[in-house]
Amino acid sequence: MTALFGIAWRSAWNRRFTLALTVLSIALSTFLLLGVERIRTEMRENFASSVSGTDLIVGARTGSTQLLLYSVFRIGSATNNIQWKSVQALAAHPGVSWVVPMSLGDSHRGFAVLATTPEYFEHFRYGDRQPLRMRDGKPFGELFDAVIGAEVADRLGYRVGQKITLAHGSGELVAEHADKPFTVMGVLARTGTPVDRTVHIGLGAMEAIHLEWAGGAPMPGVKIPADQVRKFDLTPKNVTAALVGLKNRAAVFAVQRWVSTYSGEPLMAILPGVALDELWSVIGVGENALLLMSALVALVSLAGLVSVVMAGLNERRRELAVLRAVGANLRHVLTLLALEGALVTLLGVAVGVALATVGIAVLSPSLQSRFGLALHLSEPTLNEWLLLASLIVAGWLASLLPGIRAYRLSLADGLSPRI
């Protein structure tokens, strides 16, 4: 075996340029496979981590998917709101630890406006129960303060201290609340969730900018200046939804039943994790597309690998024929090629893994800032291990093909190859 290893090393060194191209081909195949697979995995994890640490989401009775879409992803609108007294009753439930009410409906230059309480910045979690952090500034304190997400700030060029105005509704034809501007008090650090695309204001501010509105339209002849709104009761009459945290998660189904049987108005409570899985089963076409892309990349990579190995057969015909002429049998030839193929394949896979690791580390900040896709350096997943094993086995098998074919050629053909 030692002698065969030495022969394999000398043969590889004599063909170092060709083998370097083979190693590069395997490395690029590994890089593409791991890259596509990691993006596919992180897409699902980012989707599933849009909200965490919240035990229930409570809203007007509707579909669980619809409630999740407008409360977490700011997509669509609620069929109905929930009364403020219902929020207070929910907060008074003995099993409830905290309640964060949310009011939606307005927008700012295409970004959703979320009215909530300061407790939102304390209790909202995403990812692996990560809290919200301020990139700059602080949470809102005064009535007309606003805290914006990272994508809002980056795309619109906003900074702390800048004045902005909100729009009523979220369509193309919207009326501006131009008489009541807000001051950007803080910019949240990027989360890779819909929080990045949200403008946050206080519930009292949402009431203040709608004091002269009724039925979704401004009342003719009624104008209340911004410095006069504090004379009015700014307690919200209703909100869109509420995030709920429990004292004991074991009581989640008991509180859910209490909400569904609440006599004040028809309400429903959903478990965010369950609703996210249901939603992903509907919109997970992107994951299937990336999975198909991974399979195609693997197929093309393996086909290219076999082509590169087979292309090198012509320059090895004399070498293999000489080995046969001095007494090497099929087992010796195949063992020699198996050693060489295993070493080349392992080296190519190792280089590919290194490229993928460096690529994730370098590209992750750019992908997160531009597309909201957070890639993390972590241990390979089961699918990634299987892909690596498949590449190694395929490369090893591909290295045996020239040996089998060369052995079937005549010695004369190998010793005097045609040009």
Secondary structure as a PSIPRED ss2 file (coil, helix, strand):
# PSIPRED VFORMAT (PSIPRED V4.0)

   1 M C   1.000  0.000  0.000
   2 T H   0.000  1.000  0.000
   3 A H   0.000  1.000  0.000
   4 L H   0.000  1.000  0.000
   5 F H   0.000  1.000  0.000
   6 G H   0.000  1.000  0.000
   7 I H   0.000  1.000  0.000
   8 A H   0.000  1.000  0.000
   9 W H   0.000  1.000  0.000
  10 R H   0.000  1.000  0.000
  11 S H   0.000  1.000  0.000
  12 A H   0.000  1.000  0.000
  13 W H   0.000  1.000  0.000
  14 N H   0.000  1.000  0.000
  15 R C   1.000  0.000  0.000
  16 R H   0.000  1.000  0.000
  17 F H   0.000  1.000  0.000
  18 T H   0.000  1.000  0.000
  19 L H   0.000  1.000  0.000
  20 A H   0.000  1.000  0.000
  21 L H   0.000  1.000  0.000
  22 T H   0.000  1.000  0.000
  23 V H   0.000  1.000  0.000
  24 L H   0.000  1.000  0.000
  25 S H   0.000  1.000  0.000
  26 I H   0.000  1.000  0.000
  27 A H   0.000  1.000  0.000
  28 L H   0.000  1.000  0.000
  29 S H   0.000  1.000  0.000
  30 T H   0.000  1.000  0.000
  31 F H   0.000  1.000  0.000
  32 L H   0.000  1.000  0.000
  33 L H   0.000  1.000  0.000
  34 L H   0.000  1.000  0.000
  35 G H   0.000  1.000  0.000
  36 V H   0.000  1.000  0.000
  37 E H   0.000  1.000  0.000
  38 R H   0.000  1.000  0.000
  39 I H   0.000  1.000  0.000
  40 R H   0.000  1.000  0.000
  41 T H   0.000  1.000  0.000
  42 E H   0.000  1.000  0.000
  43 M H   0.000  1.000  0.000
  44 R H   0.000  1.000  0.000
  45 E H   0.000  1.000  0.000
  46 N H   0.000  1.000  0.000
  47 F H   0.000  1.000  0.000
  48 A H   0.000  1.000  0.000
  49 S C   1.000  0.000  0.000
  50 S C   1.000  0.000  0.000
  51 V C   1.000  0.000  0.000
  52 S E   0.000  0.000  1.000
  53 G C   1.000  0.000  0.000
  54 T C   1.000  0.000  0.000
  55 D C   1.000  0.000  0.000
  56 L E   0.000  0.000  1.000
  57 I E   0.000  0.000  1.000
  58 V E   0.000  0.000  1.000
  59 G E   0.000  0.000  1.000
  60 A E   0.000  0.000  1.000
  61 R C   1.000  0.000  0.000
  62 T C   1.000  0.000  0.000
  63 G C   1.000  0.000  0.000
  64 S H   0.000  1.000  0.000
  65 T H   0.000  1.000  0.000
  66 Q H   0.000  1.000  0.000
  67 L H   0.000  1.000  0.000
  68 L H   0.000  1.000  0.000
  69 L H   0.000  1.000  0.000
  70 Y H   0.000  1.000  0.000
  71 S H   0.000  1.000  0.000
  72 V H   0.000  1.000  0.000
  73 F C   1.000  0.000  0.000
  74 R C   1.000  0.000  0.000
  75 I C   1.000  0.000  0.000
  76 G C   1.000  0.000  0.000
  77 S C   1.000  0.000  0.000
  78 A C   1.000  0.000  0.000
  79 T C   1.000  0.000  0.000
  80 N C   1.000  0.000  0.000
  81 N C   1.000  0.000  0.000
  82 I E   0.000  0.000  1.000
  83 Q E   0.000  0.000  1.000
  84 W H   0.000  1.000  0.000
  85 K H   0.000  1.000  0.000
  86 S H   0.000  1.000  0.000
  87 V H   0.000  1.000  0.000
  88 Q H   0.000  1.000  0.000
  89 A H   0.000  1.000  0.000
  90 L H   0.000  1.000  0.000
  91 A H   0.000  1.000  0.000
  92 A C   1.000  0.000  0.000
  93 H C   1.000  0.000  0.000
  94 P C   1.000  0.000  0.000
  95 G C   1.000  0.000  0.000
  96 V E   0.000  0.000  1.000
  97 S E   0.000  0.000  1.000
  98 W E   0.000  0.000  1.000
  99 V E   0.000  0.000  1.000
 100 V E   0.000  0.000  1.000
 101 P E   0.000  0.000  1.000
 102 M E   0.000  0.000  1.000
 103 S E   0.000  0.000  1.000
 104 L C   1.000  0.000  0.000
 105 G C   1.000  0.000  0.000
 106 D C   1.000  0.000  0.000
 107 S E   0.000  0.000  1.000
 108 H E   0.000  0.000  1.000
 109 R C   1.000  0.000  0.000
 110 G C   1.000  0.000  0.000
 111 F E   0.000  0.000  1.000
 112 A E   0.000  0.000  1.000
 113 V E   0.000  0.000  1.000
 114 L E   0.000  0.000  1.000
 115 A E   0.000  0.000  1.000
 116 T E   0.000  0.000  1.000
 117 T C   1.000  0.000  0.000
 118 P C   1.000  0.000  0.000
 119 E H   0.000  1.000  0.000
 120 Y H   0.000  1.000  0.000
 121 F H   0.000  1.000  0.000
 122 E H   0.000  1.000  0.000
 123 H H   0.000  1.000  0.000
 124 F C   1.000  0.000  0.000
 125 R E   0.000  0.000  1.000
 126 Y E   0.000  0.000  1.000
 127 G C   1.000  0.000  0.000
 128 D C   1.000  0.000  0.000
 129 R C   1.000  0.000  0.000
 130 Q E   0.000  0.000  1.000
 131 P E   0.000  0.000  1.000
 132 L C   1.000  0.000  0.000
 133 R C   1.000  0.000  0.000
 134 M E   0.000  0.000  1.000
 135 R E   0.000  0.000  1.000
 136 D E   0.000  0.000  1.000
 137 G E   0.000  0.000  1.000
 138 K C   1.000  0.000  0.000
 139 P C   1.000  0.000  0.000
 140 F C   1.000  0.000  0.000
 141 G C   1.000  0.000  0.000
 142 E C   1.000  0.000  0.000
 143 L C   1.000  0.000  0.000
 144 F C   1.000  0.000  0.000
 145 D E   0.000  0.000  1.000
 146 A E   0.000  0.000  1.000
 147 V E   0.000  0.000  1.000
 148 I E   0.000  0.000  1.000
 149 G C   1.000  0.000  0.000
 150 A H   0.000  1.000  0.000
 151 E H   0.000  1.000  0.000
 152 V H   0.000  1.000  0.000
 153 A H   0.000  1.000  0.000
 154 D H   0.000  1.000  0.000
 155 R H   0.000  1.000  0.000
 156 L H   0.000  1.000  0.000
 157 G C   1.000  0.000  0.000
 158 Y C   1.000  0.000  0.000
 159 R C   1.000  0.000  0.000
 160 V C   1.000  0.000  0.000
 161 G C   1.000  0.000  0.000
 162 Q C   1.000  0.000  0.000
 163 K E   0.000  0.000  1.000
 164 I E   0.000  0.000  1.000
 165 T C   1.000  0.000  0.000
 166 L C   1.000  0.000  0.000
 167 A E   0.000  0.000  1.000
 168 H E   0.000  0.000  1.000
 169 G C   1.000  0.000  0.000
 170 S C   1.000  0.000  0.000
 171 G C   1.000  0.000  0.000
 172 E C   1.000  0.000  0.000
 173 L C   1.000  0.000  0.000
 174 V C   1.000  0.000  0.000
 175 A E   0.000  0.000  1.000
 176 E E   0.000  0.000  1.000
 177 H C   1.000  0.000  0.000
 178 A C   1.000  0.000  0.000
 179 D C   1.000  0.000  0.000
 180 K C   1.000  0.000  0.000
 181 P C   1.000  0.000  0.000
 182 F E   0.000  0.000  1.000
 183 T E   0.000  0.000  1.000
 184 V E   0.000  0.000  1.000
 185 M E   0.000  0.000  1.000
 186 G E   0.000  0.000  1.000
 187 V E   0.000  0.000  1.000
 188 L E   0.000  0.000  1.000
 189 A C   1.000  0.000  0.000
 190 R C   1.000  0.000  0.000
 191 T C   1.000  0.000  0.000
 192 G C   1.000  0.000  0.000
 193 T C   1.000  0.000  0.000
 194 P H   0.000  1.000  0.000
 195 V H   0.000  1.000  0.000
 196 D H   0.000  1.000  0.000
 197 R H   0.000  1.000  0.000
 198 T E   0.000  0.000  1.000
 199 V E   0.000  0.000  1.000
 200 H E   0.000  0.000  1.000
 201 I E   0.000  0.000  1.000
 202 G E   0.000  0.000  1.000
 203 L H   0.000  1.000  0.000
 204 G H   0.000  1.000  0.000
 205 A H   0.000  1.000  0.000
 206 M H   0.000  1.000  0.000
 207 E H   0.000  1.000  0.000
 208 A H   0.000  1.000  0.000
 209 I C   1.000  0.000  0.000
 210 H C   1.000  0.000  0.000
 211 L C   1.000  0.000  0.000
 212 E C   1.000  0.000  0.000
 213 W E   0.000  0.000  1.000
 214 A E   0.000  0.000  1.000
 215 G C   1.000  0.000  0.000
 216 G C   1.000  0.000  0.000
 217 A E   0.000  0.000  1.000
 218 P E   0.000  0.000  1.000
 219 M C   1.000  0.000  0.000
 220 P C   1.000  0.000  0.000
 221 G C   1.000  0.000  0.000
 222 V C   1.000  0.000  0.000
 223 K C   1.000  0.000  0.000
 224 I C   1.000  0.000  0.000
 225 P C   1.000  0.000  0.000
 226 A H   0.000  1.000  0.000
 227 D H   0.000  1.000  0.000
 228 Q H   0.000  1.000  0.000
 229 V H   0.000  1.000  0.000
 230 R H   0.000  1.000  0.000
 231 K H   0.000  1.000  0.000
 232 F C   1.000  0.000  0.000
 233 D C   1.000  0.000  0.000
 234 L C   1.000  0.000  0.000
 235 T C   1.000  0.000  0.000
 236 P C   1.000  0.000  0.000
 237 K C   1.000  0.000  0.000
 238 N E   0.000  0.000  1.000
 239 V E   0.000  0.000  1.000
 240 T C   1.000  0.000  0.000
 241 A E   0.000  0.000  1.000
 242 A E   0.000  0.000  1.000
 243 L E   0.000  0.000  1.000
 244 V E   0.000  0.000  1.000
 245 G E   0.000  0.000  1.000
 246 L E   0.000  0.000  1.000
 247 K C   1.000  0.000  0.000
 248 N C   1.000  0.000  0.000
 249 R H   0.000  1.000  0.000
 250 A H   0.000  1.000  0.000
 251 A H   0.000  1.000  0.000
 252 V H   0.000  1.000  0.000
 253 F H   0.000  1.000  0.000
 254 A H   0.000  1.000  0.000
 255 V H   0.000  1.000  0.000
 256 Q H   0.000  1.000  0.000
 257 R H   0.000  1.000  0.000
 258 W H   0.000  1.000  0.000
 259 V H   0.000  1.000  0.000
 260 S H   0.000  1.000  0.000
 261 T C   1.000  0.000  0.000
 262 Y C   1.000  0.000  0.000
 263 S C   1.000  0.000  0.000
 264 G C   1.000  0.000  0.000
 265 E C   1.000  0.000  0.000
 266 P C   1.000  0.000  0.000
 267 L E   0.000  0.000  1.000
 268 M E   0.000  0.000  1.000
 269 A E   0.000  0.000  1.000
 270 I E   0.000  0.000  1.000
 271 L C   1.000  0.000  0.000
 272 P H   0.000  1.000  0.000
 273 G H   0.000  1.000  0.000
 274 V H   0.000  1.000  0.000
 275 A H   0.000  1.000  0.000
 276 L H   0.000  1.000  0.000
 277 D H   0.000  1.000  0.000
 278 E H   0.000  1.000  0.000
 279 L H   0.000  1.000  0.000
 280 W H   0.000  1.000  0.000
 281 S H   0.000  1.000  0.000
 282 V H   0.000  1.000  0.000
 283 I H   0.000  1.000  0.000
 284 G C   1.000  0.000  0.000
 285 V H   0.000  1.000  0.000
 286 G H   0.000  1.000  0.000
 287 E H   0.000  1.000  0.000
 288 N H   0.000  1.000  0.000
 289 A H   0.000  1.000  0.000
 290 L H   0.000  1.000  0.000
 291 L H   0.000  1.000  0.000
 292 L H   0.000  1.000  0.000
 293 M H   0.000  1.000  0.000
 294 S H   0.000  1.000  0.000
 295 A H   0.000  1.000  0.000
 296 L H   0.000  1.000  0.000
 297 V H   0.000  1.000  0.000
 298 A H   0.000  1.000  0.000
 299 L H   0.000  1.000  0.000
 300 V H   0.000  1.000  0.000
 301 S H   0.000  1.000  0.000
 302 L H   0.000  1.000  0.000
 303 A H   0.000  1.000  0.000
 304 G H   0.000  1.000  0.000
 305 L H   0.000  1.000  0.000
 306 V H   0.000  1.000  0.000
 307 S H   0.000  1.000  0.000
 308 V H   0.000  1.000  0.000
 309 V H   0.000  1.000  0.000
 310 M H   0.000  1.000  0.000
 311 A H   0.000  1.000  0.000
 312 G C   1.000  0.000  0.000
 313 L H   0.000  1.000  0.000
 314 N H   0.000  1.000  0.000
 315 E H   0.000  1.000  0.000
 316 R H   0.000  1.000  0.000
 317 R H   0.000  1.000  0.000
 318 R H   0.000  1.000  0.000
 319 E H   0.000  1.000  0.000
 320 L H   0.000  1.000  0.000
 321 A H   0.000  1.000  0.000
 322 V H   0.000  1.000  0.000
 323 L H   0.000  1.000  0.000
 324 R H   0.000  1.000  0.000
 325 A H   0.000  1.000  0.000
 326 V C   1.000  0.000  0.000
 327 G C   1.000  0.000  0.000
 328 A C   1.000  0.000  0.000
 329 N C   1.000  0.000  0.000
 330 L H   0.000  1.000  0.000
 331 R H   0.000  1.000  0.000
 332 H H   0.000  1.000  0.000
 333 V H   0.000  1.000  0.000
 334 L H   0.000  1.000  0.000
 335 T H   0.000  1.000  0.000
 336 L H   0.000  1.000  0.000
 337 L H   0.000  1.000  0.000
 338 A H   0.000  1.000  0.000
 339 L H   0.000  1.000  0.000
 340 E H   0.000  1.000  0.000
 341 G H   0.000  1.000  0.000
 342 A H   0.000  1.000  0.000
 343 L H   0.000  1.000  0.000
 344 V H   0.000  1.000  0.000
 345 T H   0.000  1.000  0.000
 346 L H   0.000  1.000  0.000
 347 L H   0.000  1.000  0.000
 348 G H   0.000  1.000  0.000
 349 V H   0.000  1.000  0.000
 350 A H   0.000  1.000  0.000
 351 V H   0.000  1.000  0.000
 352 G H   0.000  1.000  0.000
 353 V H   0.000  1.000  0.000
 354 A H   0.000  1.000  0.000
 355 L H   0.000  1.000  0.000
 356 A H   0.000  1.000  0.000
 357 T H   0.000  1.000  0.000
 358 V H   0.000  1.000  0.000
 359 G H   0.000  1.000  0.000
 360 I H   0.000  1.000  0.000
 361 A H   0.000  1.000  0.000
 362 V H   0.000  1.000  0.000
 363 L H   0.000  1.000  0.000
 364 S H   0.000  1.000  0.000
 365 P H   0.000  1.000  0.000
 366 S H   0.000  1.000  0.000
 367 L H   0.000  1.000  0.000
 368 Q H   0.000  1.000  0.000
 369 S H   0.000  1.000  0.000
 370 R H   0.000  1.000  0.000
 371 F H   0.000  1.000  0.000
 372 G C   1.000  0.000  0.000
 373 L C   1.000  0.000  0.000
 374 A C   1.000  0.000  0.000
 375 L C   1.000  0.000  0.000
 376 H C   1.000  0.000  0.000
 377 L C   1.000  0.000  0.000
 378 S C   1.000  0.000  0.000
 379 E C   1.000  0.000  0.000
 380 P C   1.000  0.000  0.000
 381 T C   1.000  0.000  0.000
 382 L H   0.000  1.000  0.000
 383 N H   0.000  1.000  0.000
 384 E H   0.000  1.000  0.000
 385 W H   0.000  1.000  0.000
 386 L H   0.000  1.000  0.000
 387 L H   0.000  1.000  0.000
 388 L H   0.000  1.000  0.000
 389 A H   0.000  1.000  0.000
 390 S H   0.000  1.000  0.000
 391 L H   0.000  1.000  0.000
 392 I H   0.000  1.000  0.000
 393 V H   0.000  1.000  0.000
 394 A H   0.000  1.000  0.000
 395 G H   0.000  1.000  0.000
 396 W H   0.000  1.000  0.000
 397 L H   0.000  1.000  0.000
 398 A H   0.000  1.000  0.000
 399 S H   0.000  1.000  0.000
 400 L H   0.000  1.000  0.000
 401 L H   0.000  1.000  0.000
 402 P H   0.000  1.000  0.000
 403 G H   0.000  1.000  0.000
 404 I H   0.000  1.000  0.000
 405 R H   0.000  1.000  0.000
 406 A H   0.000  1.000  0.000
 407 Y H   0.000  1.000  0.000
 408 R H   0.000  1.000  0.000
 409 L C   1.000  0.000  0.000
 410 S C   1.000  0.000  0.000
 411 L H   0.000  1.000  0.000
 412 A H   0.000  1.000  0.000
 413 D H   0.000  1.000  0.000
 414 G H   0.000  1.000  0.000
 415 L H   0.000  1.000  0.000
 416 S C   1.000  0.000  0.000
 417 P C   1.000  0.000  0.000
 418 R C   1.000  0.000  0.000
 419 I C   1.000  0.000  0.000
